[in-house]
Amino acid sequence: MNISDLHARATERLDAERAQKIESITALAGAAENVETTRAQLTEAERQHTNAYSKALRLGWTDADLKDFGITPPAKKPNGRPRGKKAAPKPVEETTQGTHHSN
């Protein structure tokens, strides 16, 4: 067994693994950045769509008119704060005091 050959092979393997790790994190960062950019673009496009659709309605077009043109209305977003979970009703405690019946 040649120690310098073993050292060279081990170094080569570790360098290859390191390069793959660096490439994978770089690709991941690029993909994550792309998602954020695309989300921002989508948000802006939805805002523009909503504004243009509202303007068309204000100028006298109807939903039916716009639908006939093949224009879909903007997606409706929920108004207000998100609803919280409703608390489960509290169980009614039965009391035995004062429930004596005399016959």
FENKA-V47983 format. One record per backbone hydrogen bond with DSSP energy under -0.5 kcal/mol. NH is the residue of the N-H (numbers start at 1). CO is the residue of the C=O. E is the energy in kcal/mol with one decimal. If there is no record, write none. Layout:
BEGIN
((NH CO E) (NH CO E))
END
This chain:
BEGIN
((3 1 -0.7) (6 2 -2.3) (7 3 -2.6) (8 4 -2.1) (9 5 -2.6) (10 6 -2.5) (11 7 -2.5) (12 8 -2.3) (13 9 -2.4) (14 10 -2.7) (15 11 -2.7) (16 12 -2.2) (17 13 -2.3) (18 14 -2.5) (19 15 -2.4) (20 16 -2.1) (21 17 -2.3) (22 18 -2.5) (23 19 -2.5) (24 20 -2.5) (25 21 -2.2) (26 22 -2.0) (27 23 -2.4) (28 24 -2.3) (29 25 -2.4) (30 26 -2.1) (31 27 -2.4) (32 28 -2.7) (33 29 -2.3) (34 30 -2.1) (35 31 -2.2) (36 32 -2.1) (37 33 -2.5) (38 34 -2.7) (39 35 -2.6) (40 36 -2.2) (41 37 -2.3) (42 38 -2.6) (43 39 -2.7) (44 40 -2.2) (45 41 -2.6) (46 42 -2.8) (47 43 -2.0) (48 44 -2.5) (49 45 -2.5) (50 46 -2.6) (51 47 -2.5) (52 48 -2.7) (53 49 -2.6) (54 50 -2.5) (55 51 -2.2) (56 52 -2.2) (57 53 -2.1) (58 54 -2.6) (59 55 -1.9) (60 57 -1.5) (61 56 -2.2) (66 62 -2.5) (67 63 -2.4) (68 64 -2.4) (69 65 -1.4) (70 67 -1.7) (71 66 -2.7) (72 70 -0.6) (93 91 -0.5) (99 96 -1.1))
END
